[in-house]
Each structure stands twice: as C-alpha cells, then as structure tokens.
Amino acid sequence: MITLEQQETAKKQLENKGFLDLPVKPDTDFVNEINRLREEKNAVILAHYYQFPEIQDIADFVGDSLGLAQQAAETDADIIVFAGVHFMAETAKVLSPEKKVLLPDLKAGCSLADSCTPEEFGAFVKQHPDHVVVTYVNCSAEIKALSDIVCTSSNAVKIINSIPKDQPIIFAPDVNLGKYLIKETGRDMLLWSGACMVHEAFSIDKLLAAHQKHPNAKIIAHPESESHILKVATFIGSTAKLIDYVKNDPAEEFIVATEAGILHQMSKEIPHKKIIAAPAYEENKCACSECGYMKMNTLQKLYLCMEYEQPEIILPEDIRIKALRPIERMLELS
C-alpha cells in the first residue's frame, strides 16, 4: 500500500505535469497489480472501444458512449476508473457524484469537445432562445449544462424524433453527425460547426481503392464521418451498432470507417470474418485513423491512477447539477 507522503508526491506531479509520471519497477506486472487494486478498492474499470487492446481486455466493461454512461450510472463500485477521454469521465462524475472517478491521463481530451467552448456556445444559444438545445455526448460538462437534452450516436435519431416537429433545434457540436441526423429525421436543425479529427481523416479515394481490392467487403461507417464517406457506406451506426452489424450480417468482409480501436473487439467477437480498417489521408503505422487522445491511456498509467487514486475528476457542483438533467433525460429515453 502507498503512504500519505507518496500520495502527496503524486498530487504534486499531477499539478505540474497534468498526468502521473511516477517511476515503476521494471518488472511490475501491471495486469496483476491492476486486478489486485480493483479488488482491494472496489473499483470498476470502464473502457471505450477505442482504447488499446490490452486496456479493453482488462476492463470490466467495454462499450460506446451510451453503454459507458449507463454502466457509470448503475455501478455499485466505490471507484470508477474511466479508460477513455475527459468528457466521458466527466459524464461518469455527473451521474455518480458520490463516487471517485479517475482518468489515467488528464490530457486525454477530445478534438470534437475542444471545438465547442462554453463561452462561444453560450453566446450562440442566447442568440436563439426559442431553440431546444441537443448536444452530442462528446462535449464538456459545461456544454452539457447549457443543453436541454444529450444524445449519443446510438440514440441520436430517437432523441431528435422525440422532440415536437414544430420545435426548432440547435444541434452541437458535431456538424457531420448533425447533417446525418437532418437526413435521417427530416428536421431542419441549426448546427454548430465542430468535428472529430479522427472521423474526418478518412480518404474517399483510398477507401474506394480498398473496396476495389476487396470487392465483396461491405463498407460500414460511424455517423461522425463526412458525408462523402457515409454515401458509400452500406451501414451507418455507433461503435456498438457497427459491431452488431458485422456480427449479424451474412457478409464475410467489412471495411470499417471509425477509429481503428474497434477492430480489436470485432476480431474477438467475430473472429471468422475479415475486418479491414478504412484508410486515412495521412500514412501511419496502421494506415488507419487513430485517436491520439484515446491512445494516451496505457496499462502503466491505469495502474498508477488506481494505486495513487489520481488524477481524479472534480466538477463544480452547480455545473454538475445543470449537466445532470439533460443526461438523465437521455437515459430515460434510452
């Protein structure tokens, strides 16, 4: 067990660097240590599909934003360790204020969330006082606090359709998801112009070339992708729905246009099918689109955050209460 002095050292390093960067013994078995700490501290580990495979494999629950929010609301653990990005851990804290919520690296942010600041969005909302404000869960707690209802890519169509047709709507922050929802629901919504760098990284030319190479493969895509990618997709859905589609569709090959981390879970659940990552504009080690923020979490950081119970997500109570109402409305409809 760690001493109070070690805890204080960890907190000071966190303040200086933004994440835990403490030395560990080179022979540390992170998996065994994480399992030990999980049991000792009554902790639950929630991981998004875009995390490294080794983090997905050790998590108690792996899911998309909706599934993770539901798990955060229902868990009886004392500590929620959120292997994801900052807005996800914030959502867990909003739903479970009595629990300690940890994020392995506080710098694990989100390009989409960063594209919508509270100051700018607050002014935008004030300019349209007659509009219902619907925000995608990929935003900060401050943005959720300015909202009437929150949605995820899993339930966005259902949420929009639940709003009276004569009620004008603001949708934020993802403009690509907003355009997709306009097409799917027929609603003329006022869109905030934010985007996810991961889902805007797909190359249509490379995607079509990949399809020529694998003509029997079905293209499936996340609705945060740009419209020209969605136009060539056989199926469009959230990360969880993409997995279900591959599992239940008779096709044997799929080209998947979302963050490449999803391929790990797909390969585990559907090992007999060929899963191909949609190619990105920029060449990297996998030629796919990966979220650098999601990949900031590692087994070592996961171990350290559980050992020292830092970094902890802290929210002002007034923001938490305001953000809670639109999240609860979403969960009620889900």
ZAMARGU-4260 file (C-alpha; in steps of 0.2 Angstrom, whole numbers, plus 5000, padded with zeros to 4 digits):
<rodrens>
0) 5000/5000/5000 | 5006/5018/4997 | 5010/5030/5010 | 5002/5048/5013 | 5018/5055/5008
5) 5018/5046/4991 | 5000/5051/4988 | 5006/5070/4991 | 5020/5067/4979 | 5008/5060/4966
10) 4997/5075/4968 | 5011/5087/4966 | 5017/5079/4950 | 5000/5079/4943 | 4998/5098/4946
15) 5015/5101/4937 | 5013/5089/4923 | 4994/5085/4921 | 4996/5067/4922 | 5005/5054/4933
20) 5023/5051/4928 | 5030/5041/4943 | 5043/5028/4941 | 5038/5010/4942 | 5049/4994/4945
25) 5054/4987/4928 | 5047/4970/4932 | 5030/4977/4938 | 5016/4965/4932 | 5003/4978/4928
30) 4989/4966/4924 | 4991/4958/4941 | 4993/4974/4950 | 4978/4981/4942 | 4967/4966/4946
35) 4974/4967/4964 | 4969/4985/4966 | 4952/4983/4958 | 4948/4970/4971 | 4955/4980/4986
40) 4947/4996/4982 | 4931/4990/4975 | 4935/4998/4958 | 4927/4996/4941 | 4936/4999/4925
45) 4926/5006/4911 | 4934/5006/4894 | 4929/5013/4877 | 4931/5003/4861 | 4945/5015/4855
50) 4957/5011/4869 | 4972/5000/4867 | 4968/4981/4866 | 4977/4977/4882 | 4966/4990/4891
55) 4950/4983/4883 | 4955/4966/4889 | 4957/4970/4907 | 4941/4981/4908 | 4925/4976/4917
60) 4915/4984/4903 | 4920/4989/4886 | 4907/5000/4876 | 4902/5015/4867 | 4897/5032/4875
65) 4879/5026/4879 | 4884/5010/4886 | 4898/5018/4897 | 4886/5031/4903 | 4873/5018/4908
70) 4887/5007/4917 | 4893/5023/4926 | 4875/5026/4932 | 4872/5009/4938 | 4888/5003/4946
75) 4890/5000/4965 | 4909/5002/4964 | 4917/5015/4976 | 4929/5020/4962 | 4926/5022/4943
80) 4942/5021/4933 | 4937/5028/4916 | 4949/5022/4902 | 4943/5034/4889 | 4944/5053/4887
85) 4940/5068/4898 | 4922/5071/4893 | 4917/5053/4897 | 4925/5053/4914 | 4916/5069/4917
90) 4899/5061/4912 | 4903/5047/4925 | 4906/5060/4938 | 4890/5069/4934 | 4880/5053/4936
95) 4889/5047/4951 | 4895/5062/4962 | 4897/5051/4977 | 4910/5040/4969 | 4928/5044/4965
100) 4931/5045/4946 | 4948/5043/4939 | 4955/5046/4922 | 4973/5038/4918 | 4979/5054/4909
105) 4970/5071/4912 | 4977/5076/4895 | 4966/5063/4886 | 4955/5076/4878 | 4944/5076/4863
110) 4946/5087/4847 | 4927/5087/4845 | 4924/5093/4863 | 4938/5106/4860 | 4929/5113/4845
115) 4915/5119/4856 | 4919/5131/4871 | 4907/5136/4884 | 4909/5155/4881 | 4906/5154/4862
120) 4892/5141/4863 | 4884/5150/4877 | 4883/5166/4866 | 4876/5155/4852 | 4862/5148/4862
125) 4857/5165/4869 | 4855/5171/4851 | 4842/5158/4848 | 4832/5157/4864 | 4817/5148/4855
130) 4828/5133/4851 | 4829/5116/4861 | 4847/5113/4863 | 4853/5095/4859 | 4871/5091/4862
135) 4881/5076/4857 | 4889/5067/4872 | 4906/5071/4865 | 4907/5088/4874 | 4912/5095/4891
140) 4901/5096/4906 | 4900/5115/4904 | 4892/5112/4887 | 4880/5099/4893 | 4875/5111/4907
145) 4869/5123/4893 | 4859/5109/4885 | 4841/5103/4886 | 4845/5085/4881 | 4861/5075/4877
150) 4862/5061/4864 | 4875/5048/4858 | 4877/5041/4841 | 4867/5026/4847 | 4851/5035/4851
155) 4853/5052/4842 | 4839/5048/4829 | 4827/5043/4843 | 4831/5059/4853 | 4828/5070/4839
160) 4812/5061/4834 | 4806/5063/4852 | 4805/5082/4850 | 4789/5090/4843 | 4791/5094/4825
165) 4787/5112/4827 | 4801/5115/4839 | 4817/5122/4832 | 4833/5113/4837 | 4851/5118/4840
170) 4862/5103/4837 | 4880/5103/4843 | 4895/5101/4842 | 4897/5088/4828 | 4892/5095/4811
175) 4894/5079/4802 | 4883/5069/4814 | 4871/5084/4813 | 4870/5083/4794 | 4867/5064/4795
180) 4853/5067/4808 | 4844/5080/4797 | 4844/5067/4783 | 4838/5053/4794 | 4824/5063/4803
185) 4819/5077/4791 | 4822/5090/4804 | 4829/5107/4799 | 4842/5109/4813 | 4854/5124/4817
190) 4871/5116/4818 | 4887/5120/4827 | 4902/5118/4816 | 4913/5106/4826 | 4921/5090/4820
195) 4931/5075/4826 | 4948/5074/4818 | 4948/5055/4818 | 4932/5054/4808 | 4937/5067/4796
200) 4953/5059/4792 | 4946/5045/4780 | 4951/5047/4762 | 4937/5043/4750 | 4950/5039/4736
205) 4959/5027/4747 | 4943/5020/4753 | 4936/5016/4736 | 4953/5009/4731 | 4952/4997/4746
210) 4935/4992/4741 | 4941/4988/4723 | 4954/4977/4731 | 4941/4969/4742 | 4925/4970/4731
215) 4915/4958/4742 | 4918/4969/4758 | 4904/4980/4764 | 4909/4997/4769 | 4902/5002/4786
220) 4904/5019/4795 | 4902/5030/4810 | 4890/5045/4808 | 4903/5057/4813 | 4912/5053/4797
225) 4910/5066/4782 | 4895/5064/4771 | 4905/5058/4756 | 4911/5043/4767 | 4893/5040/4773
230) 4886/5040/4755 | 4897/5024/4750 | 4893/5015/4766 | 4881/5000/4767 | 4878/5003/4785
235) 4880/5018/4797 | 4880/5017/4816 | 4888/5019/4833 | 4903/5009/4838 | 4891/4996/4847
240) 4879/4995/4832 | 4894/4993/4820 | 4899/4978/4830 | 4882/4971/4830 | 4880/4973/4811
245) 4896/4964/4807 | 4891/4950/4819 | 4873/4948/4812 | 4876/4952/4793 | 4880/4937/4782
250) 4895/4946/4773 | 4912/4939/4777 | 4922/4955/4774 | 4920/4973/4781 | 4929/4989/4779
255) 4926/4999/4794 | 4926/5018/4794 | 4929/5023/4813 | 4943/5024/4825 | 4954/5008/4822
260) 4952/5003/4841 | 4936/4995/4837 | 4944/4981/4826 | 4950/4973/4842 | 4933/4970/4849
265) 4926/4965/4832 | 4940/4952/4829 | 4937/4945/4847 | 4918/4943/4844 | 4918/4939/4826
270) 4935/4930/4823 | 4930/4921/4807 | 4926/4937/4797 | 4939/4949/4789 | 4939/4966/4796
275) 4948/4980/4787 | 4952/4997/4794 | 4946/5011/4782 | 4962/5021/4776 | 4966/5038/4781
280) 4974/5053/4772 | 4990/5053/4782 | 5001/5037/4782 | 5005/5030/4799 | 5009/5013/4806
285) 4992/5006/4803 | 4987/5017/4788 | 4971/5019/4798 | 4963/5033/4808 | 4968/5033/4827
290) 4963/5045/4841 | 4979/5051/4849 | 4969/5056/4864 | 4962/5039/4867 | 4979/5031/4865
295) 4986/5042/4879 | 4980/5029/4892 | 4992/5015/4895 | 4992/5000/4906 | 5006/5009/4917
300) 4995/5025/4918 | 4980/5014/4923 | 4990/5005/4936 | 4997/5022/4943 | 4980/5030/4944
305) 4972/5016/4953 | 4987/5015/4965 | 4988/5033/4969 | 4969/5037/4966 | 4974/5051/4954
310) 4970/5060/4943 | 4953/5062/4950 | 4939/5071/4940 | 4932/5086/4950 | 4917/5096/4945
315) 4909/5112/4952 | 4893/5106/4959 | 4882/5119/4950 | 4889/5113/4933 | 4886/5095/4938
320) 4868/5098/4943 | 4865/5108/4927 | 4873/5094/4916 | 4864/5080/4925 | 4847/5085/4919
325) 4850/5083/4900 | 4859/5067/4903 | 4845/5059/4914 | 4833/5064/4900 | 4844/5055/4888
330) 4845/5039/4899 | 4826/5039/4902 | 4823/5039/4883 | 4836/5025/4881
</rodrens>
